[in-house]
Amino acid sequence: MRLNFLDWVAIILVIVGGLNWGLVGLFNFDLVAAIFGAMSMLSKTVYVLVGISAVYMMYTAMKISKY
């Protein structure tokens, strides 16, 4: 199975989200908030896109498991 553009975007966003949560857990440092501002519209957009990407990755994982 080849990954399309949307797959790669979702993978990257899920990695960004995972790294951000790791930083929050280890150092209490929110990288997204540091870059875009605490709960700014841009930060909220990133958080929502990461969440949507996680749901998409669950769908992709189920699709891949059928092969």
Buried (B, 14 or more C-beta within 10 A) or exposed (E): EEEEEEBEEBBEBBEBBEEBEEBBEEEEEBBBBEEBEEEEEEBEEBBEBBEEBBEBBEEBEEEEEEE
